[in-house]
C-alpha cells in the first residue's frame, strides 16, 4: 500500500484527516497524556509557588488594596474580588464556581480594567472575547483555564448556547456538555468546570446573574485618583500569583473540608455562590471571616441580584392590584399600568418599545399564570384575576401568603387555605340540590373565573355565580 509523507510522518491515505488533526498540536504532543499535552500547548505559563510560607490573611488584604489602587470601587467589591481571585487557585477542591460578573451602568467605568486585573492574578488565565460556544467548551476541556470574557453584553445577549455552556459550569457535578465529534458523530463528554469572569454594561442575562458574584463599578469622579495598570511594578502580578499558588498548595485540604456558616438572609443560590469564598475566608482566619460576610450581605443580600425579570414583573403587578384596589385587570389595563412608570423596564422592554400583552403572558406563564377570559361590566375580555397570582406572590415575593381581595362573595376561599364551608344564605339566586351547604373552592385555572349566568350550574366541579 502506498503511503504519503506529511510533516515527517508516514501516513496511510485513509488517515489523512487524522494527520491534519495531529498537525495542530504536533505528533509528539498527540501521543502524550492529556495533562502533559496541556502543559505544552496551553496559552499560559504554569506558576512556580512562592518559596516561603506567606501570611494568607495579609495576602488577601494586599490584593484587595491593590484592586482599589487601580479601580474605583466600593471596599466590599474589592474584598469580593480578592476572594474570587483566590478561589481560582482552589478550583480543584471547591464544588461551586460562581461567575465574577463585572458590570457598570455606562462605558468608561473600569470594567475591562478590572477584568484584566483579575486575570493577572488568577490561575491559568485565558482572555477570550467574542468566543464561540464550540471554542469555549473545547478550550475549557483541553486547558482547564480561568476564562475572562469582555463585552459580554454585546455578543452573549442573544447567544443561548454560549450562556448555556457557561451556566452548566457553575457546579462541579453538572459541569459538562455532550457533543458529537468526528465523521461518525460519536458522542463525547466535554468538561466545562472552571472559574469564569465576564464583564458588560448593565444587567446581563438573569441566568448568568443568578450564578454570579456581581462586582459593580462606577465612573471615576474628577476628585478620585487611581493608578493605571500599565504603571504597576513589573513583578507585582507575578509575585501575587506565586503567593496564591503557595497558598493553594499549603491549604487545599483545609479549604476542601471547610463548612462555613452561610448568612441566613442570603437566598439559596447566593449561599451557593458565596460558599467557596467563605471557605477560603474561614481558612485564612483573622478578620477575613467577618470581611467576607459583610461583602456577601452588601453585594448579594439585598435581593437585587436575584430580582429576575419575572419576579420584577410579579412585584409590579402586585403593586398595581394594591394601588387600584381591584380584583381583576384586562390585559390592556395591565400593560397600560406597567408602562406608566418610565423608571421601570416595561416602557422600553421590546428594544425600546413598550411591553406587549403577549410578552406579559409569556413571562407569567412561567409561574403557572395564564391569560383567560374575564367578565367585566358589559362584556368579557382577556385578562387576569388577582386570585390567580396569590400562589406566585406568596412563593416569590413574600414570606407569608397574602390574603386575596374579596371578589365574588364573602365565601370566596383563599387558594392557600382548606376548603371553607359556608351557609347557602349569603348566595342568592342559586339552586343547590341535596345539600345544606356550599363548598366554595377557588379555581385559578377556570375560564372567565367561573362566572356565568345565575343558574347555579356546576362546571368543572365549581359553582358559577353571576356577579
N, C-alpha and C positions, 0 to 999 in steps of 0.2 A: 504494500500500500504506500502510495506517495505521501510524503509529509511536507509541510510548509515550515519555514523558519521565520519566527516572529519574535523580535526583541531577544534573540539569543536562545529561544526555547523551541524545541521540536514539538509541533502540534499537529494532530490529525485534522484533516479538512473539516470533519463534522464538529470539531471542538473550537472552531474559531471564535464563537461568541464567548466561550469561557476564557479564551486568551485575552479578548478585549476587556473582559471584566477584571482579569488579573493585572492587566497593564495599568489599571487605575491606582493600585497600591503597590504594584511590583510583585514578582513571583515569590521573592524571599518573604515578604510580609504576608502573602496569602497563605503560606504554609505554617505561619506562626500561630500559637494560641491567640484567641481574640484579645485578651488583656495585654499581651506583649505587642500585638499588632497596633492596638490603640495608642500605646506609648510612642510608636514610631511615626504614625501618621496624624496624630491629633494636632489641632492648630493652637495648642498652648503648651507651655513648658511645665513639667512637674516641679513642685516647690520642695526644696530641702528644708526640713524643720529647723527652727531656731536651736542653736547648740546648747543653750542653757535653759533651765526652768524659768517660767515667766509668771508674774503676778497677773492672774487672769482677770480679776476684778479691775485692776488698774488698766489692763489691756482694753477692756470694753469701754472704760471711761475715756481713754485716749482716742479710741475710734469714734465715739460719739462726739467728742470735742473736735475731732478732725472733720467730721461731717459738717458741723456748724462753722468751721473755719472756712469752708469753701461754698456752703449752701445756706441760703436764707431759709430757715425753717424753725418750727417750734422745738423746744427741747425734747418733748416726747417723740417727735418724728425722728430726731437724731438717735435717740436711745433705741427705738424700734429698729432703725436701720442697722445699728451696731449689732443687735441681737440677730437680725436676719442674716447679716454677713457671717457671723459666727456659725449660724445654723447650716450654711452651705458646706462647712467643713465637717459637720456631724451628719451629713445627709445619709450616710450608710447605717446609722443607728437610730434614727427617728422614724416615726411611722406616718407623719403628715408633713407635707412640703407646701406650706402656704405660699402663694404668689406674693411678690412685692409689687404692688401696683402704685406707680408714681403718677400722680395726677395734679392738675392745676386748672384753674378756670380759663386761662388765656396763655398765649405764647410768651416766651421770654421770662419764664418763672423758674428756670433751672432744672427742668425735668431731665433733659439729656445730660446735663452736668452731673446730676445725682446718679443717673443710671451708669455713667462712666465711672464715677467714684466707687459705686458698689462693685463694679466689675473688676476694678484694680485690686480689691482686697479679697474677693471671693475665690472659692476653689474652682479650678478649671473653667475660667470664664470664656464664653463664646458669644460675641455680639452678632446678631442675625436680624437685621431689619428687612422687612418685606419678604419673609421666608415663606415657602410653600408648605402645605401640610406634609407632603411626601418627604421633603428635605428635613422638616422638623423631626418627625419620629425616627428617621434613619440616622440623623446625627446624634440624637439622644441615645439611641440604642448602641451606636458604634463607639461614642466617645464619653458618655456619661458626664456631660458638661453642666455648668451653671449657665443657663441661657438668658440672654439680655436682648429684649425686643423693643426698639424705639418706634415712636409714632404709631402705636397700636390703634389709635382711634381712626387713622386714615385707611388702613388696609385690613383690619380684623373685623370691622363693624358688620360687614355682610358675609364674612367667611365662616360659616357654621362649622365646617370640617376642621379648620385650624383651631377654633375655640374648643371644639370637642377634644382634640388631641391634648391641648393644654389642660383642660379641665380634668381629664381622666388621669393625669399625673399628680393629682392632689394627694391621694392616699396610696401607700405602698401596695396594698392588696389589689387595687384595681388599676395599677399604673402600667397598662399595656394596651396596644391596639393589635388587631389581626388584619393582615392584608395578604393578598395573593401575589406571588412572585414567580418569575420565570415563564417559559413558554407553556409549561403545564399548569400554570396558575395554582401553584402549591400554596396552601395556607401557611403563613408564618406569623409568629407572635413577636412583636417588636416592643421592647421595654421603653417606656416614656417616663420613668421615675427620675426625678431630679428637681433641683431648685430652679425657679424661673422668675425673672423680673420683667415687667412691661411698663411702658410709660405712654401717656396720651393725654390729650386735652379733654377735660370734663369727665363725666362718668362713663366708664366702659360698660360692656355687656354685664347684665346682672349676674350671670353665672360665673364670670371672672371676679367681679367684686365680692361675691359671696365667699370665694375661696382665697381671699387676699388679706394681707396686712396693707392697709391703704396709707401711703405716705403722701400727704397733701402738702403742696408747696404754694407759696405766694410770691408775687412780684416784689423785687427788691425796691425799697424806698431810697431816695437820694441820700438820706442820712444813714443808711445801713451799708456796711462795708464787709465784703468777703474777698478772699484771695481767688485768683484764677488757678485752675488745676494745673495748667502748664508751668506755673511758677513753683510747684511743690518740689521739695528736695528730691534728688534723683533716686535715692534709696528708700524713700518714705513708704511707698506701697509694697515694695518687696519685703521690707522689714516687718510690716504688719502681716503680710501673708505668711511669712515664715513663722512668726509667733503664733498665729492662728493654727497653722499646721501642727506646731508643737503642742498647743492646747488640745487639739483633737486627738493626737497620738496619746497624750497622757490621761485624758479624761473621757474617752469614748464609752468605756464600760459604765462609768458613773452617770453619764447623760442617758445612756440606754435604759438604765434601771430607775431613773428619777421619775417620780409620780407627783407632780406639783399639784397643789391646791389651786383650782381654777376659779376665778371670780364668778360668783353665782349670778351676777347681774348680766353677764355675757350670755348671748344665745348659744345654742348647741354648736353651730358652725363656727362662731367666733371663738368658742372654747377650743375647738379642734385646731383652729388656725394658730392660736397662741400657745398651745401646749408645748411644741418643741422649743419655742423661745423661752418659755418659763422653765422648762427642763434645764436649759443652759444657765439661766439666771440663778436658779436654786443651786446648781452645782458650783457656780462661781462664788456665791455667797456674798458676804459684805453687805452693801446697801443695794445690790442689784435685784434681789427678790422684790423689794419694795418698788424700785425704779421700774422694773418690768411690768408690775401690776398696775402702777399708775399709768404707764403708757398704754397698756391694754384697755383700761377703762376710758382713757381720754380718746383713743383712736377708734375703738370698736364698741364702747359701752353705751353710747347714746342712741343706738338703734338706727342711726343714719345709714350705716354701711349696709344693713340688712333691709333697708327700705327699697324693695323692688318696685318696678313699675306697677305690678298688680296690687301690691299692698298699698302703694300710694293712691291708686285709684279707689280701692276699698275705703281708705281713710277719708278721701274727699267725698265719696258718695255718702258715707255715714254723716259727715258734716252737713251735706246738702239736705238729707232727710231731717236732721235735727233742726236746721235753720228754717225749713219750710213747714215743719210740723204736719207732714202728710204721711200717708201710708203707702202711696204709690206714685210713680212718675212714668210718663211716657218716655220713650227713647229720645224723642226730640227735646222734651223738657230737661232730661238729664244731661244731654250733650250741651244744651244752651247754658245750663248752670255750671258745667265743668269748665267751659271756655271763658266764663266771665272774668276769672282772675288771671291777669296777664302774667303773674309771677309763677303760676302753675305750668306744668309742661303741656297741658292739653290744648292750649291755643295754637301751638306750633308742632303738635305731635306728628303730623304727616308731612315731614320735610318742609316745615314752615307753615303748613296749613292746619286748620283745626281738626281735632279728632272726629271721627265719623261714628255713627251708631254701630256699624259693623266692627269697627275697632274695639268699641266698648264691649260688644257681645263676645268677641274673641277672647279678650282679656278676662272677662268674668266667667267664661266657660271653663277656664282652668280651675275655678273654685266651685264648680258644680252649679253655677247660677246661669240659667238660660232665659233669654228674652222670650216672653209669651204675650198672648193677647190679654189685655186687662180692660176692665169696664170703667169708663169714665162717664160723667154725666152726658147723656145724649148719644153716646156711641161707644165703640170699642176700638182700641189701638194697641200697637205693640209697645210694651213697656215692662216695668219691674215693680213688684210689690216689696215693701220694706221687709216683710217677714221672710222673704226668700234669702235675705242677706244675713239673717241672725246667726246662723251657724258659722259663716265665714268671719263675721265681725268678732264673734266670741273666740274663734280659733286663732286669728291672725292679728287682731288689733287690741284685744283686752284680755286681762287675766280671768275675769268673771263674765259669764254670759250676760248679754243685755236683755232687758225686758222689752218685748215688742210693743210697738204703739198699738193701742186698741183700735180695731178696724170694724169688722162686720157686726159683731155683737159682743156683749160682755163675756160671753162664754168662749171667746177665741182663746185657744191654748198656745202657750209657748212651745216651740218645737224642741226645747230642751227639757221640758217637764213631762211627767207621766200624764197620760190622757185624763182630762178632767171630766167629771160628771156633773152636769148642771140640770136643773129642772127645765121642763118644757116651757114653762110660763113666760120666760123672757123673750122667746122666739114666737113671733106671730105669723099668721097665715101659713102655717106649715102643718102637714098631716103626717103623723108618725103612728104606725100600727104596731100592736103587740109590744109596746114599750112604755114604761113610765118615765124614762129619761132619755136624753140625747147625749151621746158621746161626741163632742166636737174635737176633731183632731186635724191640725193644720196639715195641708198637703202642699208642700212648697213646689212640687213639680206639676200641679194641676193647671190646665189651661184656664185662662180667664179667672184665676183664683177661685175656681169652684163656684162661680156666681152665675146663676141663670134666673129664669122666671121663678116666681114664688110657688112652685108646685111641690116642693119637698122631695123631688125626685132624687134617688140615690144614683150617683155616678162615680165609678171607681171607689165605692165604699165611702164616699164623702157626701154629706148632706149639703146641698147647694141652696143658698138663701139669697133672695133679692135684697139689694141694699136699700 
